[in-house]
């Protein structure tokens, strides 16, 4: 296919595709999806080899958010039944992080719900970063706290933060349909503040909220213009009790095309499969590793993810390897460009569910009774999979061991 040959050539040269080419990737048929994966996989391997970076989320403060993001289970007035708790103490957060690091993660993403941190909140997180780094040599920490005020990014950097995540989520033209309590421009401003402070910028999107192909291309082109070191791609988890609970618009093939389009537009940037991979990619998760070079290990912010052991087995079975703490994530030219934490590991949070950081929440259940029931039911490809959405009841904020 001439289109794919052209996109591979451009990806190897770091040349931006045209909007028409990006839209054409999304418009390819299910019959051609493996050809699309193979083409984008060449670009992924050129810049990142067969390494898969593991990231681990710690939800420092769950629920109780004043923002109204439609996709979020922690939003204002949420009736989703998620865990709700105020700030974890530094030793609690460090203990939670240790589980993920023991499972192979090299990046810990510290997330807190809310519009944005107060100066006191920044002090809290600074103490948590110090505790984690004192107990885990070489660990990288990404903060994901919402909209930043002047000077806060610099303070996080001084405290030892390596990266900051704040997702754009969707296109500027449709942003007001998803959230009304802050603007698209607010999010862009926070990403720019992170850049300016020397933090590795991480910013991504949520697919499956009813957006058009044009919206998806718009937000990915906007992300490339912001030049983050990492782009998390979330697939909406329609959690009961949120305004988007009925939006089941994704198939595994659609998800693969979206990831391929992101890889072609952002060839040398870390592309991470974030919230929702278990729910929407399902048995096609290993195929997606040919497109993305980073995933989250274990559970998400408020929902369960695939078992950490299953994540590691999936990576090995697909012929990939877990990226080691001593390996550099980003290509050399991006490292020398001064990408903050991206100069050695480059990622952020971004699993989609909170309103502040824009990390989405999605996770699926793996090895649970619900998953077994799903297999027995043998649902069709386009059928809503509410059985794969389970509220997290373990890990941070509980007395139950985490999934890592």
PAVEXDREN-245693 format. One record per residue: z, x, y of N, C-alpha, C, O in turn; residue in one letter. Coordinates in steps of 0.1 Angstrom, whole numbers, plus 5000, padded with zeros to 4 digits. Each point is the difference from the previous one (the first is absolute). Layout:
PAVEXDREN-245693
ZXYZXYZXYZXYa ...
END
This chain:
PAVEXDREN-245693
500050094988500049915012500050095012500950085002x 498149905007499850095012501350005009500450105005x 500149784996501249985008501150094996500650085008x 499749934979501150084995499750145001500950085003x 497949974994499750145002500250045015500550115002x 499149805007500250035014501450025004500450095007x 500549814987501450015003500750124994500950055006x 498749994982500650124995499650125008500950085003x 497949935001499650125009500850005013500550105004x 499749785002500749995012501550044998500650075008x 499949884981501450034997500350144998501150055004x 498050024989500250154998499950085013500550115001x 498849835009499950065013501049955010500050045012x 500849864984501049945009499349925011500549995011x 498349964986499349935010500349854999500049944989x 500249995022500349865000498949924996498950015006x 501249904984499049904997499749915011500849995010x 498149944990499849895010500749884995500549994989x 499849925021500649874996499249934990500649934991x 498150075010499149934990500250064986500049924991x 500250215008500250064987501349964994500249974988x 500950035021501349964995500049854995500649974990x 498749955018499949864996499349984987500349924992x 498750175006499149994988500950034988499749954989x 501250145012500950044989500849874995500149974989x 500449965021500849884997499149894994500549914993x 498250095010499149904996499450034986499349914995x 501050204999499450034987500549904990501149955002x 498250044987500449904990501050064990500250124999x 500449794993500950044990499350094989500550094994x 498249885005499250084990499950145004499850094992x 500249945021499950135006501350085003500050115005x 501149824992501350065005500350134994500650095006x 499049944981500350134994499150115006500450115001x 498449855004499150105007500750035013499950125004x 500749785003500650035013501250094998500250095007x 500649884982501250084997499650154997500650095005x 498349924987499650144997499550085012500350125001x 499049815008499650075012501250045009500150115005x 500849794998501150035008500950104994500750085006x 499449924980500850104993499550145002500850094999x 497949935003499550145003500650055013500450125001x 499749795009500650045013501550034998500550105005x 500249814988501450024997500350134994500950085004x 498349964985500350124993499650125008500650114999x 498449885010499650115008501250055009500250125001x 500449785005501150035009501450014994500850075006x 499449864983501450004995500150034985501149994994x 497850055000500050034985500549884992499649895003x 501250144987500549894991501549985002500749954991x 499850095020501449995003500349865005499349935007x 501950024989500549875005501450035006500950044994x 499249925019501350025007500949884998499549895001x 501850144996500949894998501049995012500550105004x 499749785000500849975012501149904995499849924991x 501450085015501049914996500749945012500450065009x 499749804990500649925011501549984999500549984989x 500250045022501449965001500149905011499750035012x 500749854985500249895010501450025006500949954994x 499150115018501350025007500749885005501249995000x 498049915003500649885006499049884997498950015004x 501649904988499149904994500249865007501149955001x 497849985002500049875006500550005014500150105007x 500349784998500749995013499150045011500550065010x 498249924989499050055010499749895010499849894996x 500150145017499649905010498549985002499649925008x 499650164985498649995002499449894991500749964990x 498149995013499549894992498750034992499149914998x 500850214998498850044992499849914988500949994992x 497949955007499849894990500050054986500349934991x 499450205007500050064986501350044995500250034988x 500949975020501250074997501149914995500349905006x 500350154983501249924995501250035007501049934998x 499050165012501250035008499949945014500950025008x 498149904994499749945013501149905005500949964992x 499150015020500949915007499949864992498949954999x 502250004997500149874993499550014986499749894994x 500250225000499550014986500949934990501250005001x 498149934990500849934989499650054987500049934990x 499750205009499550064988501150044990499750034988x 501549975016501150044991500150154997500550044989x 499050045020500150154998501450055002500849935005x 499450194991501250075004500250025015499050035006x 502149944999500350025014501250085002501149974995x 498850145012501150095002499750095013498950025003x 502250025003499950085012499950154995499950034988x 500150065022499750144998500850064988501249994999x 498050084992500750084990500650125006499550055010x 501650004984500650125005499250124995499349994990x 500750125018499250124996500150044985499050034994x 502349975001500150044986499449904990499550034990x 500549845014499449904992498450015000499450004989x 500150035023498550025001499650134992499050004993x 501850105008499750134993500149984985499150054993x 501849875002500149974986498849934995499450024990x 500249885018498849924997498750095000499249994991x 500750105019498950095000499950094988498950034995x 502350025001500050094989499449954987499450074992x 500749805006499449944988498550015000499450034990x 500049955022498550015001499650144999498950034994x 501850065012499750144999500150064986499150084996x 501949874997500150044986498849954991499750064990x 499749835015498949944993498650075003499049964994x 501150135015498750075004499549985014499050065003x 501749865005499649985014500250135008501050074997x 498149955012500250115009500349965015500350085008x 499549794994500249945013501049884999499849924991x 501250075017500949895001499649935013500050065011x 499849814988499749915012501249925003500349914993x 500350115019501249935004499549885009499550025011x 500849864984499549885007501149915005501049994992x 498949955019501049915005499349885007499150025008x 501349864988499449885006500449995015501150065004x 498149875004500449985014498850035009499050064996x 501149905017499050035009499850155003498950055001x 502250015000500050155002501550055002500949925001x 499350214998501350054999500750015014499350035010x 502049954991500750045012500350154999499750064990x 500849995021500350145000501150034990500050114993x 500949805005501150014990499450004986500450084991x 498549845007499449994987499350144997500050054989x 499450015021499450134998501050104996499750084992x 501549915014501150094996500449984985500250094993x 499849785003500349974986499050074991500450064990x 498349915013499050064992500050155000499750064989x 500650005022500150145001501050064990499850104993x 501449835006501050044991499649984985500350084992x 498949825006499549974986498950114996500150054989x 499149995021499050104997500750134997499650074990x 501449965018500850134997500650004986500050104993x 500649785003500649994987499050024989500350074990x 498649875011499050014990499450144999499950054989x 499950025022499450135000501050114995499750104994x 501649875009501050104995500249994985500350114994x 499449785000500249994986498750014992500150014988x 498849995019498750014992499150105008499349965009x 500750164987499350115006498549974999499549974989x 499850045022498549995000499549855002498849985001x 502149934999499649865000499449975014500450065010x 498649854991499549965012500449855003500049924991x 500350065022500549875003499149935011499650065010x 500049824987499349915010500949895004500649944992x 499450045021500849895006499149885003498850025004x 501749864994499249885002500949905006500649924992x 499550085021501149925006499549905010500849935007x 497950054994499549905010499550075012499650125001x 500349805010499550055013500950105006501249985001x 498350135004500850115005500049995016498949985006x 502250054999500250025015499750145003500050094992x 499849945021499850145005501150094995501249975002x 498550144993500950104996500649994986500550104995x 499349794999500649984986499250084990500650054990x 498149965011499350084990500450145001500150074989x 500149985023500450145001501450024994500250104994x 500749805008501350024994500049994984500750084994x 498449845001499850004985499550134995500450054990x 498650015018499550134996501050115000500150084991x 500849915020501050105001501149994988500650094996x 499549785000501049984989499550044986500750004990x 498050045009499450044988499049914994499550034989x 500249865017498949914995498750085000499750075009x 499549904981498750074999498949905004498950055005x 501349824993498949915003500649875005501249974999x 497949955007500349865004498949914996498950025003x 501649864991499049904996500149885009501149955003x 497750005001499949875007498649954998499150065005x 500849844987498749954996499349915011500749925007x 498050094994499349905008499949874994499949895006x 500050114981500049884991498649925000499549984989x 500049985022498849935001499250035013500550085008x 498449864993499150035012500749955013500849915000x 498850155011500649965013499649865003500849925006x 498050034990499649875004500849894992500049885005x 500550154984500849904992501550025000500749934993x 499750185014501450034999500949895004501149974994x 498549965017500949895005500149884990500949925002x 498250074989500149904989501150034990500549914993x 499950225006501050044990501450025006501049974993x 499050085019501350035007499949965015499050025006x 502149924999500049965014501150075008500050005012x 500950074981501250055007499850155005500850055007x 498150014989499550125006498550014998499449914994x 500050195012498550005001499550124992500750094996x 498049905002499250114994500250135008500150114995x 499849875018500150125009501450064999500150125001x 500949804996501450064998499950104988500650105000x 498749854989500050094988499250135003500450104996x 498549885011499250125003500850105008500050124998x 500849835012500850085008501150084992500250125002x 500449824988500950064991499450114992500650114999x 498249874996499350114992499750115009500250124996x 499449865017499750105009501350085004500050125002x 501149814999501350075003500450094988500450115003x 499349854985500350094989499250125000500450124999x 498349875004499050115001500550105011500150124997x 500349825014500350085012501350084997500250115006x 500749844986501250074997499950104989501050074997x 497849954997499850104990500349954986500150074990x 500249805009500249934987498649984993499049975007x 501050034980498849964993499849855001500949934996x 498050035009499949855002499449944987499150054994x 501549835003499649934988499849855005500949945006x 497950014991499749865005498949944991499150074996x 501249815000499049944990499849855003500149955011x 499649984978499549865002500649914988500550064990x 499349815012500349914989498849924998499449935009x 500150074979498849924996500449874993501050004993x 498349905009500249874992500749895008500549914995x 499650115019500649905008499149895005500349935010x 498550074984499049905005499050065010499249935006x 500850204995499250075010498550014995499849984988x 499350045020498650024997499750154996500850085003x 498049944992499650144998499950075013500450125001x 499249825009499950065013501450045005500150115006x 500949814992501450045004500450124992500650095006x 499149924981500450114993499450135005500650105001x 498149895002499350125005500550045014500250115003x 500149795005500550025013501450085000500150105007x 500849864984501350065000499950144994500750095004x 498449934986499950144994499350095010500450125001x 498649835006499450095011501050035011500050115005x 500949794998501050035010501050104995500550095008x 499849914979500950104994499450135001500750105003x 498149914993499350145001500150055014500250125002x 499649805008500050045014501450055004500150105008x 501049844986501350055002500350134993501050075004x 498349974986500150124993501350024994500650115002x 499949804990501350024992499750104989498950024996x 502250044999499950084988499949924987499550054990x 501049835011500049914988499849865004500449955010x 498949984981499749865002500449924987499350004990x 501849935011500449914989499249875000499849945011x 499750034978499249874998500949904992500250024988x 500349885019500849904993499149884997499149965007x 501349974982499349884996501149895000501050014994x 498749895014501049905003500749944988499349964991x 502050045009500749924990500449875006500950005009x 498549894987500449875006501349954995500149924990x 501050135016501349974996500449855004499849965012x 500749974979500549865003501050015011500950085000x 498949835010500949995011499450075012500750005011x 498250064988499350065012498849915003499549934992x 500050085021498849925004498850034992499149914999x 500750204995498850044992500249994985499350064993x 501749865003500249984986498949954992499950024988x 499249915018498849944993498850085000498949964995x 501250165012498850095001499850094988500450115000x 499049844990499650084988498550025000499349934994x 500350175013498550025003499450124993498850035001x 502050054992499650134995499850004985500749934992x 498350145004499750034985500150154999499950085010x 500349974978500050154998498750075005500150105006x 498849834992498750065005500050015015499550095006x 501049805001500050005014500950115005499750075010x 501549954984500950115004499350144999500250085008x 499149944981499350134998499050025011499850115004x 499449794999499050015011500750045013499550085008x 501749854995500750035013500450155000499950075010x 500749974979500550144999498850105001500150105007x 498849874987498850085001499550015015499750115005x 500349785002499650005014500950085008499650085009x 501749914989501050085007499750154997500150085009x 499749964979499750144996498850055007500050115005x 498949814996498850055006500250015015499550105006x 501349825001500250015014501150115003499950065011x 501049964980501150105002499950104989501050014992x 498050075006499850084989501050114997500450024989x 500150045022501050114998501449965004500850095002x 499549784999501349955003500749954988499349954991x 502050075008500749954988499949855000500449935009x 499050014980499949864998501049964990499950054988x 501049865015501149964991499949864997499849915008x 500350064978500149864996501449965002500950064993x 499449845015501449975004500349864993499749984989x 500949935019500549884994498949914994498950005005x 501449944983499049914994499150054990499249924994x 500950215002499050054990500349944987499049974992x 502250005004500449954987499549854999499549964989x 500649975022499649865000498549975000499549914994x 499850175014498649985002499050094992499049964996x 501450175002499250084992500349994985499150014992x 502249965005500449984986499550114991500350115002x 499049854988499550104990499050105005499650104994x 499949875019499050095006500750115008499350085007x 502049934993500750105008499550144997499850085010x 500049964978499650144997498650035007499850115004x 499449794996498650025006500250035015499250085006x 501849865000500250025015500450145003499950045012x 500650034978500450145003498850095003500250115005x 498649844991498850085003499749985015499050075005x 501649845002499849985014501150045009499850065011x 501449924985501250035008500750134994499950014987x 500750075021500750124995501549995001500750105000x 499849785002501549985003500449864996499349905003x 501950094992500649874997501550005002500650115002x 500049774998501449995000500550004986499449944991x 501850125006500650004987501149905000500849985009x 499149934980501149914998499949885009499049955003x 502250005002500149885007499650015015499950115005x 499949785001499749995015501249965007501150014996x 498749945016501149975009500849884995501350014999x 498149884999500749884996499549944986500649904996x 498450164998499549954988499950124990500050115003x 500049854984499950104989498650054999499049935002x 500950204994498750064997500050034985500949974993x 498050095004499850044986501150114996500450075009x 500049934979501050104996499550145003498950034998x 502150055007499650135004499450084988499150085002x 501449914986499550064988498649964998499150084996x 500649795006498649954998499150065010498850034997x 501650005016499250065010499650144995498950045001x 502150044994499750134996499150014988499150084999x 501149834992499149994988498649965004499050064995x 500949855015498649965004499350125006498850014998x 501950075010499350115007499650104989498850055001x 502049984990499650094989498949954991499050074997x 501149814999499049944992498649995007499050014993x 501049985020498749995007499450145003499050015006x 501750094990499550145001500450065014499350105004x 501749855002500450055013501350084998500749994990x 499850085021501350074999500849965012499549985011x 501850024987500949985012500050125009500250114995x 499749875017500050115010501450065001500949935002x 499150204997501350075000500550025014499350005010x 502050034991500650025013499550125007500050015013x 499550094979499450125006498549995003499450105005x 500049784993498649995003499849935013500849925004x 498150125003499749945013499149884998499050014993x 501449885013499249884998498750005007499049974994x 501050065019498849995008499150124999500550114997x 498249875005499150115000500350105011500749975010x 498950154988500450115009499749985015500850035008x 498049914994499649985014501049905007500250025013x 500349894980501049905006501450075002500749975009x 499650114981501350075001500050095013501050005008x 497950074994500050095012499849925013500250065011x 499549814988499949925012501449965005500149945010x 500950094982501449975005500449864997500449935010x 499550034978500349864997501449974997500349924991x 500750155015501449974998500350024985499750104994x 500949795000500450014986498750004992500150054989x 498949905016498749994992499550144998499150024991x 501450085016499650144998500550054986499550104995x 501549834999500350044987500149884990500050034988x 500149855017500049894990499449885005499549924992x 500550065021499349895006500049864995499149964994x 502049975007500049864997501049935008500850065007x 499349814992501049935007500449894991499950004988x 500749905018500549894992498949904997499150044991x 500849865014498949915000499949914988498949984995x 502149984999499849904989500149865005501249995003x 498349924999499749915011501149905005499649925009x 501550084988500749875002500949995012500449895003x 499950225003500949975011499349975013498850035001x 501949925009499349975012500050115009499050025008x 502050074992500150115009499050114996499150035008x 501050024980499150114996498749954996499050084999x 500949804997498849954996499850034985498849994995x 502250044998499850044986500149874992501049935003x 498250034988499949864997500949944990500449895003x 500050164988501049954991499549994986500849994991x 498050005007499549964987500450084989500050125000x 500449824989500250064988499849914989500049885002x 499850164986499949914989501050044989500750105002x 499449824989501050034989499350064989498849974997x 501850124996499450074989501150014989501150065003x 498649894985500950014990501249905001501050024993x 498749875014501049905002499649884992498949994995x 502049915005499749884993498849935007499249944993x 500850075020498949935007498650074997499049924998x 501050215000498850064997499549964986498949984997x 502150014994499749964986499449865000499149974993x 501549945016499549865000498550005006499249924996x 500650175013498650015006499050034990498949954999x 501550154992499050044990499849894990498849984996x 502249945001499849894990499149895006499349944993x 500850045021499349905006498550035001499249915002x 500550224998498650045002499349935012499049934997x 501550095015499449935011498650065004499650114995x 499649815012498750055004500150095011501150015006x 497850064997500050115010500449965014500750075007x 498949814997500249955013501249915002500349945011x 500550054978501249915001501150075007500350114997x 500549815011501250065006500950064990500349934989x 500350185013500950074991501450015005500550105002x 500049785001501450005005501050054990501150055004x 498549954983500950064990500250155002500950064994x 498250015013500150145002500850045013500150125003x 500549785003500850035012501449974997500449894998x 500450225002501549994997500850065012499750125003x 501249815002500950065010500850114995500649994989x 499550125018500850124996501549965000500549955009x 500150084979501549984999500650134995501149994994x 498350125008500550134995499850115011499249985009x 501450134989499850115010500749985013501149955000x 498450105011500650005013500649865003499349904999x 501950105006500749885003500649924989500649895002x 499450174986500649944988500850104992500050125004x 500749844986500750094991499350034987500550064991x 498249895009499250024988499150125002499550035011x 500350054978499250125001498549975005499549894996x 499950195012498749975005498950034989500350064989x 498549895014498950024991499250125006499449995011x 500750124982499350125005499550094989499450105002x 
END
